[in-house]
Amino acid sequence: MPMSDAMDVTESDVLAAAERWRREGRGVALATVLETWGSAPRPVGSRLVIDADGNFLGSVSGGCVEGAVVGEAADVIASGVPRTLEFGVADEAAWKVGLSCGGKIAVFVERVD
């Protein structure tokens, strides 16, 4: 799964990649940070574009949370049904994906048509 340094990638880069990947005929999903509470590595509005093969660009959190979002994106691409994912320190899923910083994030994942 190739990924560029999240700090070097702009929102324009992410959206341009989504558009380019769709033109190439790829299945594409866009993940966007909706809310954060407490300590969170990326601000509201941060985006990650993912294709059906698991390639991605951008960042919504970093680390293992990103891997979980990429995995969920495959289901969203296949089904077309968007979903909101929540990760937090009190959530067992958050511990599994490595979010132990004390914060919480909500990420909206939608297919790009």
Backbone as a ProteinNet text record, in pm:
[ID]
protein_1_A
[PRIMARY]
MPMSDAMDVTESDVLAAAERWRREGRGVALATVLETWGSAPRPVGSRLVIDADGNFLGSVSGGCVEGAVVGEAADVIASGVPRTLEFGVADEAAWKVGLSCGGKIAVFVERVD
[TERTIARY]
82.6	0	86.7	105.9	189.4	120.9	198.4	143	249.2	211.6	303.2	298.8	401.1	402	279.1	195.9	68.5	87.7	200.1	222	250.5	294.5	326.5	207.9	100.3	-15.6	-123.4	-170.1	-274.7	-411.7	-516.7	-652.9	-672.1	-613.7	-622	-559.1	-445.9	-380.2	-472.8	-537.5	-626.7	-745.1	-807.7	-923.7	-884.9	-767.3	-719.9	-694.1	-638.8	-615.7	-748.2	-848.2	-980.2	-1037.6	-1028.3	-1080.2	-1002.1	-870.8	-786.8	-813.3	-821.3	-844.5	-980.5	-1082.1	-1215	-1208.1	-1139.6	-1124.3	-1054.1	-964.6	-892.7	-979.3	-1100.1	-1191.9	-1178.9	-1104.2	-1088.3	-1210.5	-1240.2	-1335.1	-1265.8	-1334	-1270	-1361.7	-1301.5	-1373.3	-1296	-1369.9	-1311.3	-1348.7	-1248	-1269.8	-1238.3	-1327.3	-1312.1	-1332	-1241.8	-1258.2	-1374.1	-1479.2	-1596.8	-1583.4	-1534.2	-1524.6	-1402.5	-1347.9	-1242.8	-1276.3	-1236.8	-1252.6	-1120.5	-1071.8	-945.7	-828.6	-731	-610	-637.1	-614.1	-631.9	-520.1	-463.5	-348.2	-380	-503.3	-539.8	-664.8	-674.4	-789.5	-913.8	-1027.1	-1152.6	-1130.3	-1185	-1170.6	-1055.9	-968	-858.5	-917.2	-850.9	-906.8	-804.7	-862.1	-787.1	-864.8	-799.6	-863.8	-808.1	-896.6	-859.2	-917.4	-838.7	-897.2	-928.8	-994.6	-1040.1	-925.5	-805	-688.5	-615.8	-664.4	-601.7	-494.8	-475.1	-383.1	-449.4	-371.9	-432.1	-336.7	-395.8	-321.2	-390.6	-313.5	-369	-363	-437.1	-436.3	-557.4	-616.5	-723	-680.8	-573.1	-527.7	-383.1	-345.2	-211.2	-212.2	-105.2	-88.7	-195.9	-229.7	-321.3	-465.4	-504.6	-639.8	-657.5	-555.6	-562.3	-585.7	-517.9	-537.2	-680.1	-741	-880.2	-973.1	-946.2	-1027.7	-1013.3	-891.8	-868.4	-946.9	-945.9	-1021.4	-1170.6	-1224.3	-1367.5	-1401.9	-1308.8	-1333.1	-1359.8	-1294.3	-1318.2	-1464.8	-1523.9	-1665.8	-1755.4	-1718.6	-1797.1	-1791.9	-1674.8	-1662.3	-1750.9	-1746.8	-1823.7	-1974.4	-2017.8	-2161.3	-2222.4	-2142	-2194.6	-2261.9	-2260.6	-2326.3	-2222.8	-2238.6	-2142.6	-2157.6	-2054.6	-2062.7	-1973.9	-2009	-1928.8	-1860.1	-1730.9	-1650.2	-1607.6	-1612	-1566.8	-1459.7	-1353.5	-1244.1	-1217.7	-1202.5	-1174.6	-1102.6	-1041.1	-959.4	-1042.1	-1170.3	-1253.2	-1312.8	-1291.6	-1347.3	-1247.6	-1293.3	-1205.2	-1142.1	-1219.2	-1166.5	-1049.6	-1055.6	-947.2	-817.1	-826.3	-706.1	-650	-738.5	-693.3	-618.5	-659.2	-594.1	-488.9	-465.8	-355	-385.5	-512.7	-546.3	-553.2	-441.8	-437.3	-396.9	-413.3	-368.5	-467.7	-583.6	-681.6	-787.7	-775.5	-873.2	-972	-1064.6	-1163.4	-1174.9	-1204.5	-1229.6	-1347.7	-1419.7	-1525.8	-1485.4	-1490.9	-1448.6	-1563.6	-1602.5	-1708.2	-1641.8	-1687.5	-1631.8	-1743	-1718.9	-1819.1	-1755.4	-1833.2	-1782.9	-1788.8	-1690	-1685.3	-1732.3	-1842.4	-1896.9	-1874
-118	0	123.8	186.4	305.7	422.8	501.9	619.9	727.7	849.2	961.9	1017.1	1093.9	1160.3	1249.2	1226.1	1297.1	1447.8	1492.7	1635.6	1703.1	1625.5	1680.8	1678	1611.4	1592.8	1693.5	1769.9	1868.6	1810.2	1878.7	1837.1	1835	1932.1	1935.9	1812	1766.5	1645.1	1524.2	1514.3	1401.1	1402.4	1518.5	1527.9	1506.6	1556.5	1534.8	1386.3	1317.2	1172.9	1099.2	1138.2	1074	1089.6	1209.3	1235	1155.9	1155.1	1083.8	932.9	878.6	734.8	694.3	779.3	748.1	749.4	848.9	854.4	730.4	673.6	552.4	427.4	444.8	332.1	256.5	311.9	246.9	271.3	176.5	199.7	287.3	391.4	489.4	524.5	541	591.8	710.9	799.9	916.8	911.7	920.3	922.6	1063.3	1115.5	1251.4	1251	1317	1330.9	1426.5	1375.7	1456.5	1528.5	1457.3	1513	1456	1533	1484.6	1530	1450.3	1485.3	1455.3	1549.2	1527.9	1527.2	1444	1436.2	1355.2	1416.9	1347.9	1392.9	1299.9	1334.5	1419.2	1419.8	1495	1577.6	1699	1785.4	1746.8	1799.7	1784.3	1831.7	1757.1	1790.9	1718.8	1653.5	1577.8	1465.8	1436.1	1338.4	1232.9	1118.9	1005.3	949.1	931.2	868.1	726.6	630.8	490	428.9	343.6	273.1	128.6	56.5	-79.4	-177.5	-141.7	-228.3	-197.2	-98	-62.7	43.4	101.5	215	336.8	422.1	539.6	657.2	775.3	900.1	990.7	1057	1145.6	1080.1	1137	1082.5	1130	1038.8	1075.7	1054.1	980.2	957.4	912.4	825.5	769.1	633.4	561.9	433.1	331.7	252.1	140.9	184.5	301.5	351.7	367.5	418.4	433.2	298.6	195.1	60.9	13	42.6	3.8	79	207	287.3	234.6	200.5	145.2	14.9	-69.1	-194.2	-171.8	-77	-44.9	16	90.9	155.4	52.2	-62.1	-167.7	-210	-221.9	-258.2	-147.3	-22.8	91.9	99.5	76	77.3	-31.6	-150.4	-263.4	-243.2	-191.3	-180.6	-48.4	57.2	190.8	254	183.3	233.5	304.3	436.4	509.2	469.2	495.1	465.6	561.5	578.9	659.3	564.5	578.6	496.6	581.9	524.9	597.1	515.9	583.9	522.5	609	544.4	617.6	530.2	593.3	520.2	420.5	447.5	356.2	245.8	253.1	159.1	44.6	-78.8	-194.3	-194.4	-153	-147.7	-50	59.6	157.9	95.9	18.1	-47.2	-144.6	-214.2	-310	-241.2	-119.5	-49.2	50.4	58.5	137.8	281.6	317.9	454.8	459.5	488.3	490.8	627.9	732.2	866.8	938.4	879.8	942.9	1018.9	1029.7	1102	1009.9	1072.3	1000	1070	992.5	1050.8	981.6	1056.9	1002.5	1029.4	925.1	933.4	885.1	968.4	934.3	878.2	761.1	697.2	683.2	737	733	694.4	626	590.3	713.9	728.5	837.4	779.4	833.9	786.8	888.6
0	0	0	-112.3	-112.9	-44.1	25	89.8	93.6	59.7	69	210.1	245.8	375.2	384.6	483.2	497.6	505.2	556.7	571.8	437.5	339.6	207.9	112.1	149	61.6	100.3	2	27.2	-4.8	40.2	7.5	-144	-213	-359.3	-422.1	-365.6	-415.3	-400.5	-286.2	-258.1	-354	-370.2	-458.9	-604.8	-644.2	-781.3	-806.3	-707.6	-721.4	-734.6	-653.8	-662.6	-802.6	-855.4	-989.8	-1095.4	-1085.6	-1181.9	-1175.8	-1054.6	-1039.7	-1095.6	-1077.2	-1133.6	-1286.5	-1343.3	-1489.2	-1542.9	-1462.7	-1501.2	-1484.8	-1431.8	-1416.6	-1284.7	-1191.4	-1060.8	-973.2	-884.8	-776.1	-674.1	-625.7	-537.7	-421.3	-303.3	-186.3	-130.8	-66.8	-2.3	145.1	231.7	376	426.6	511.9	563	714.4	788.3	933.3	958.7	1025.5	1057.9	1190.6	1290.6	1425.5	1495.2	1585.3	1674.7	1815.6	1913.1	2053.4	2121.3	2201.8	2272	2176.1	2204.2	2123	1996.9	1881.7	1753.1	1659.4	1583.6	1499.6	1377.4	1328.2	1208	1237	1183	1209.8	1129.5	1172.5	1099.2	955.1	860.6	720	651	727.9	667.3	583.1	470.2	376.2	335.3	296.9	247.4	130.1	14.3	-100.7	-110.5	-138.6	-143.6	-270.1	-338.9	-452.6	-412.7	-502.9	-473	-449.3	-494.8	-473.4	-342.9	-267.8	-141.1	-151.1	-268.9	-281.8	-219.8	-155.9	-93.4	-91.8	-72.5	-66.2	33.3	118.4	219	355.9	450.8	586.5	664.8	741	833.6	978.3	999.7	1135.6	1141.7	1054	1058	1124.4	1104.9	1169.9	1136.4	1235.6	1215	1191	1239.8	1213.3	1063.1	996.9	851.7	785	832.1	777.9	794	907.8	930.8	835.9	813	721.7	579.1	538.3	404.3	388.2	489.9	485.3	471.7	546.6	538.4	403.3	346	216.8	108.2	115.3	15.6	17.7	136.4	148.4	94.4	122.5	74.9	-77.9	-136.2	-282.5	-342.2	-284.3	-337.4	-322.6	-207.7	-179.2	-221.6	-224.4	-251.4	-131.3	-18.6	102.5	190.3	210	293.8	439.8	517.7	661.2	739.7	864	955.2	1052.4	1064.1	1153.7	1271.3	1390.2	1508.8	1578.9	1616.2	1689.9	1812.6	1927.1	2049.4	2149.5	2247.5	2343.5	2425	2444.7	2522.4	2436	2308.8	2212.7	2191.8	2208.8	2191.2	2052.1	1951.4	1814.7	1805.9	1881.9	1879.2	1930.7	2036.8	2088.8	1986.3	1917.2	1816.3	1703.2	1667.2	1557	1604.9	1734.5	1784.5	1821.3	1841.2	1880.7	2032.3	2093.5	2239.8	2291.9	2209.9	2246.7	2337.3	2362	2448.1	2372.5	2242.6	2163	2095.4	2025.6	1946.7	1812.3	1709.9	1577.5	1512.4	1430.2	1345.6	1202	1119.3	980.5	891.4	796.5	700.3	575.2	530.4	411.6	308.3	187.8	82.4	-49.8	-133.6	-266.7	-356	-442.3	-538.9	-671.6	-723.5	-850.5	-960.2
[MASK]
+++++++++++++++++++++++++++++++++++++++++++++++++++++++++++++++++++++++++++++++++++++++++++++++++++++++++++++++++

